Amino acid sequence: MKQTLQGFFRLLKPYDYLIILVLIIGSFLPIILFQSHAQSQTGARYAIIRINGKEVDRFDLDKQASLEKTYYPAEGQYNIIEIDNGRIRVKEDNSPDQIAVKTGWIAKNGQTSICLPHKLVIEIKQSGAEDYFIY
C-alpha cells in the first residue's frame, strides 16, 4: 500500500497538485452559493393547501401562531392539518399509506407534503422568492 501511494505521487507533476487543490475548493462552491441565496430570501412564508388541484386555504406561517384544522376531501376521507411556530404538517389522516403524516413538519420555501389518496397537497411558498420548475 505504501509503495502504491509513493508511486502515485511520483507520477504527479507540480501543476497537478494545483489542479487537485482547485478542484477540491471548487467542489464546495455550490454549497456557498446556495446557502447565501437561501439566506437572502426575505418575505412572508405561506402554506398553500390544495385539494384536487384547487387552492382551498392559504396561511401566513410567520403570523399564524397555532392552528389545527380538518379537511374532508371526499366522503369518508379526512386530513387534520396542524400549524405551530412557523411550520405545518399533516397531523392525522385516514389514508392507507400515511405518507403525509410520516413527512412530518415542513417550514422552508419549496417543501411539500402530499397525501395522494386524498389528493391533498401542502406547499410552502415565500413571497419574493423565485419559482423553480423542472420541465
Secondary structure, 3 states (H helix, E strand, C coil): CHHHHHHHHHHCCHHHHHHHHHHHHHHCHHHHHHHHHHHHCCCCEEEEEEECCEEEEEEECCCCCEEEEEECCCCCCCEEEEEECCEEEEEEECCCCCHHHHHCCECCCCCEEEEHHHCEEEEEEECCCCCCCCC
